[in-house]
Amino acid sequence: MLVIRPLQQADLDDLYVMAQRAGKGLTTLPADRELLQRKINLAQETFNQRCAPEAGLYLFALEDTDAKKAVGISGIQARVGLDEVFYNYRLSTTVNASKELGVHVRTPTLHLSNDMTDTSEICSLLLSSEYHGGGNGLLLSRSRFMYLDEFAKHFSEKVFAEMRGVSDEQGQSPLWDALGSKFFDMKFSEADRLSGLGNKAFIAELMPKYPIYLPMLPGSARAVIGRVHGNTEPALKMLQAEGFNFNGMVDIFDGGPVVEAFVHTIRTVRDSINRYAKVSRENVNLDVPTAERVMVSNRSFRNFRITTVPASCVGTQTINLPPAVAQALQIEPGDSVRVAPLKDNLNAAVKAAG
């Protein structure tokens, strides 16, 4: 069984292996055991409510309960830009005009921006390659939205995701080579590593504060602004299906796009329903197609759990759960649970399964 739960101390080795395999460019999860340990510690402090809500880092693991290991991770940063300045570039247009000369020129530009300050960020999405497919990535990504809505007071009304931009297998970024490297004598991979270690603000503050006129950059750099890395395209499509849209911001290092949505407009949130748990020993086939499965979560802040069950388990007031599923979710009969579609519309999934 695959279950979403808060990240734990015992997950460090599994997390480190996943970070190593992810390669360069996944800024929030560099293959650095000390940094990953600090992230786990902060996540534990957050779930145990031993830090300020706005400083919280909510990291979730996807656990294979049979293999007893973490096979994926996703997260929510409660607020960005409160301890260090959070930077993006905003794509804009500068207009120069002269009636006398009959000149009207529009020039695309990049402006250094702090507009996402105090906004919640979904981040750190990573799934082991052997678990790709079967709706596992959907579960890992969309489970965060159920948590965001369930405990909305800890987060902003609007959330965003900073998507990984284009870089090659050697970790070279066309935008960094054309822009960032001109102000820092270092490769993109090193700048990216320092960013992951928490030094992004320091680097950004040494970047030029004046607008960057895109026609002055080479075509290779202009071509990747607002584009995602090939490995990130599935994650972007998932977010777009949830209602996230490009907001005109890009990452200052690799030019990856920033997408955002209001929590109440996110598809998983809109389509979720509440039911009461009914634990049944009837034989339930849990191995059904993705389109016929739904996510079901307990409603615990500290011990949040999510897994999937067939949509046929959902009734008008209750949801029938096998004992093993109820145990994995840490719920008792009669407990209130949250149900949301894994892939398709919940009503359609229930209808198809029935």
N, C-alpha and C positions, 0 to 999 in steps of 0.2 A: 504494500500500500504506500502511496505517496501522500505525505502530509506536510502542510505549511505550518511552521512553528517559529517562535523567536530563536535567533541565533544563540548558541550556547558555547561555553568554554571548550567543550570537547570537539567542536567543529573546526578548530584551528588547522589541523593537518589537512582535512578535506578542502577547506577554503584555500589554503596555500597551493594545493595541487591544481585547483580550478584556476587560480590567478596565474599560475605558471603557464598553463595551457592556453590562456586567453591571449597571450602575446602582448605586444606594446599597443598603447592607445586607450586601454581601459583605465582611465585616470583614477577612478575612485577605488579600484581594487588592484593596486600594483602588487607584484610578487615579492612582498617584503613582510616577513613574519612578525617583526616588531610592530609595524604599522597595523597589520591585520589584527594583532593581539589588542592593540589600543582600540580599534574599532569594535571588537567583541566586548571589551570592557565597557565602552561607552554605551553600547546597545544594552548590556545588562543593567547598567545604571539607569538607563531610560525606562526599560520595562518595569524595573523595580521602583520607579519614581523617586530616585535619589539624585536627580538633577533637574534644573529648571526646564519646564515643558518646551520653551522655545529653543533650548539647546539640545533637545533630544535627537538621537539617531536611532531609528527603528529599522533593524536589520532582521530579515526573515530567512530561514533556511527551508529548502525543500528536502525533506528527509525520505529516503527509501527505508521504510520500517523493517523490511525483510533483510536488506543488506546492512541495516543499522549504520548508515552513513549519510552525510549531507551531499546532495547532488546538484544543488542550485542555490542561488541567493538573490534576494532583491531587497530594496530598502526605501526608506522615506527619511529625508532630512527635514526636521520640523520647520526650521527657518534658515535661510542663507543670508550671509552678509552682516551678521550681528557681531561676531568677534573679529572677523577680517572682512575687508571690502570685497564684494563679489562683482566681478567684471564680466561683461560681454561686449561684443561689438554689435551696434545696431545698424542694419542696412538702411540707408537713407538716400535722398537725392538732393544735390546742391544745384540751384538754378542761377545762372548768370545771364542777364539780359540787357540789351541796349536798344531802345527804339530808334535812336539816331543811326546806329550802325546796322539795324535790322538783324541783330544777333539774339538768339534765344537758345542757350546751351544747358542741357540737363546732364549732370555728371553723377553717376552712382558713387556713393561714399560709405565709409565705415566710421562710425562715431563710438568712442569708448563710453560705455553706459553702465550704470548701477541700478537699472530699473527693476531687477528681480529681487532686490533687497527685501527681506522680511517675507519672502514667499516660500512655500513648501516645495521641496524638490523630490521627485521620485528618481531613484538612482540605483547603481550597483546591480543591474540585472545581468545575471550570468548563470548559464545552465550547462552542465556537463554534456559533452557532445554525444555520449552514448544514450542520453535520455532525450535527445531531440525528437520531436514528433509526438503524436498521441495526445496532444493537448497539454503537455507538461509545461511548455513555455507560456501558454495562455493562463494556466493556473498560477504560475510563478509571478506573472505580471499583474493579472487582474485581482489577485488576492489583496494587493495593497490598497485598491480602491475601496474594498469593503471595510478595511481598517480605517482608512481616511474618513469615511462617512460615519462609521460607528463611533469614533472618538474625535469628532469634528472640532471640538473646542481646543484641541492641541495643535491644530493646523490652520493654515490660511484658507480663505475661500477659493483661491485660485492656486493651482499646482502646475509645475512645469517639469520638463525633462530636457537635459542637455545631451544631445545625441553625439555619439562618436563620429568624428569627421574622417575624411579620406587620408589614408597613409598607406605606404606600400609595405611589403613583407620585411623590408629592412628598417621599418619604423620612420621613414622619411615622409614629411608632410609638405606638399607643394606650397601651402600658405605660409607655413613656418619658414621654409627656405627663402621665400620671397619677402617676408616681412619681419617676423620675430628674430630670425637669425641675424638681421642687420643691426640689432640692438644688443644681442647677447652672443657671445662667442661660445655657443654650445649647440649640439644637435637637438632635433625635436625630441628624440627619445629621452635625452637627459632633462630637457625642460618638462616633459610629460611626467617623468619620474619625480622631479622636484614638486610638481603640482600635486601629485598623489600623496606626497609627504607633507602637504599643507603649506607649500611655499608659493602657491599660485598668486596670491595678492602681492607678494614682494616682486615677483616678475612683472606682473601687470602694471605696477606703479612705475616701472622704468620704461614702459612702452610709451610711444608718442601720444600726447593728449590731443593733438590736433587731428582733424579729419584725414582719413586715408582715402585718396582719390583712386578708385579702382583702375581707371585706364592706365595708371602709372605702374601697375603690377603686371607681371607676365601673364599670358593667357592661361598657363597651367595652374596658376594660383587662382585666378578669377573663376576658372571652371569648377573648382571644388567648394567654393563658398556656398553654404547652405545645403551641401550634399552629405550623405552619410556613408560610412564605411560599408563595404559589401556585407560584412558579418552582422551589421546593425540593421539592415533593411527589414528583416522580419520583425524586430522590436518596434521599428517605426510604424510598420503597417498595423501592428496590434494597437498601438496608441492612436493612430488615425481612426481605426474602427471604433475606438472608445470615444471619439469626439475631440481629440487633441489636434490642434492646428499650429502651423508655423507662425511665430509671432514677430518675425523680422529680426530676431537676435541670432547671433552665431557665436561659437566659441572663439576666444581670442587666439588660441594656439593653432587649431586645425580647421576652423571654419565650419564645424558641425552645427546643424540647425538646433534651435531651441523651440520646442513645441509646448503648448499650454492648454489648459481647460479649466473651467470652473467645476468644482467637485460635484455640485448638484446636477450638472449636465452630462457627467460621465455615464456612459451606457450601462456599465455594471451597477452603478449606484441607482440609476433610474429604474432599472429592471429588477432590482432586488426586492424580496418579500420576506416577511417574518413567518415562521411556523413553530409549532411546539414539537419537540422530539418525542417520538414513539419508538421504543426499542422493541423490535420484533425478531423472533428467531426463525421466521420464514426464510426459506432459501432464496437469496437475492444474487443474481448474476451481476457482479460489479464490472465485468469486462464487456462494456457496451461501447459503440462508436462515440467519438467526441461530441457529435451533434446531439446525442441523446443523454448527455451527462450534465449535471448541474453542480455548482460549488455549494458546499454547506459549511458554515462556520459557527463555532461557539461565539459568545459575545464577551469574552474575557479580555481585559486590557493586558494583564500580565502574562497569561498563559494562552494567548490567541492560537487557535488551531483552525485549519481549513483542509478539507479533502473533497473528493468528488464522489457522487453516487448517481445511479440512473435517475433520469427525470421521472420515471414511473413511480418512484418512492414518494413523490410530492403529492399531498392531498390538499383539500380545501382549507384545512386548519392545522394539519399535522404533517410530519414527514417520517416515514418508516425507515429506521436505521438498523442494520444488523448490529449485534453486540460488539463486534470487533471495531466497527466504525465509531460507535458511540464511545467506546473506550479510547480510541485514538483521538477523538475530539474532546475528551474529558468532560462529557456531559452525562446527565442523568435523565431518565424519563420525565417528561413535562417541562424540561428546560426550553427556554426560547432560543431559537437558532435563526441564522440569516441564510437565505438561499438566493443564489444569483446564477444566471446562465454562464456556462463555460464558453460556449461559442455562439450559438444562435439565440434568438429571442426565447425567453423562458417559457412563455405560453406555447410557442411553436414546438419547443422541445418536449414539453409535457404531453401535448397533443400527439406528437409523433410516437412517443414512447407508449402512449396508452392505446 
